[in-house]
Amino acid sequence: MNKEAYIQGIIETGIVAVIRVNDAAELMDTTIALNQGGVKALEITMTSPGALEAIREASTQLGEAAIIGVGSVLDPETARAAILAGAKFVVGPVLNLDVIRLCQRYSVPCIPGAFTPTEILRAWEAGADVVKVFPATKLGPSYFKDILGPLPQLRLTPTGGVDLDNVGEFIKAGASFVGVGSALVNKKLIAAKKWDELSALAKQFTAAVQAAR
C-alpha cells in the first residue's frame, strides 16, 4: 500500500489505539487483541519497553490486517529506526519539522502534535498528513469545529481524553479519526490478561465511530 492508502485505512476504521504498556511481553498480546476487536491502526509508543521489537513483530504477524505505527516520536532518528522496523505511520506529541521531512523522504504518513491554531496550520503547511491536536482533554470536540470552520482543508485527530462517552462527538465535530489511549488500552484488562474483554472494548469503540458517521 502507498502512503495515502494507509491514511485512508486509518480514517475508515476511525480509531488509532495508543499502546503504552510497561511490560514488553504485554505489547504483542495487547496489539493482537485490539486488532481482533476491529482496530486496524495500532500505535506502539516509544515510551514502551521493547517498542521497536514489538513494531517489527506486529508488522510481521498481523501483516495487512493491521496498520502498525509508532508514537511518542521526538526526533528524526527515532522515526527512521521505527520506519525501518516496519512502522507505517509516525506520531509525535509535538511539532518537529525534521520528523516531518524524514517521513516525507520515506513516504510514510506523519501525524505531529500541535495545540494552537497557528501551530496546527504550521504543521499542515510543513507537510503533516494529519495534525494531532494534543492534549485534547480540556479542549473537547467544540475546538475541532472552531478550527475547521476557517480551515476546512485540515485533517485533525484528537489524542488525550477520548473515551466511549465523547468519541462520537469528536467524529461529528470533524475529526478524521481519534487516538485513544487508556480508555481503550485498559491497564486492568491487560494486567489480568483478559484479551477477549479487550477485544470486546475495541469493538465498542469502532461501533461508536461508525454510529457517529
Buried (B, 14 or more C-beta within 10 A) or exposed (E): EEBEEBBEBBBEBBBBBBBBBEEEEBBBBBBBBBBBBBBBBBBBBBEBEBBBBBBBBBBEBBEEEBBBBBBBBEEBEBBBBBBEBBBBBBBBBBBBBEBBBBBBEBEBBBBBBBBEBEBBBBBBEBEBBBBBBBBBEEBBBEBBBBBBEEBEEBBBBBBBBBBBEBBBBBBEBBBBBBBBBEBBBBEEBBEEEBBEBBBBBBBEBBBBBBEBE
